[in-house]
């Protein structure tokens, strides 16, 4: 199991910002583990990058809730 810490995600944030300048589309995937760390890390990274999604179906949003 592995969960990225704040420092590691901030390092990745720098790379992502640079890649985003060079790319039309950018996809970030977190590999999940038995502890379910990928969803939590993805939510944390979304907040760090100030990404806001609109028009997602409630079921899609439920995939990232702590109660699912």
Secondary structure as UniProt FT lines:
FT   HELIX           6..22
FT   TURN            34..35
FT   HELIX           37..48
FT   TURN            49..50
FT   HELIX           58..62
FT   TURN            63..64
FT   TURN            66..67
//
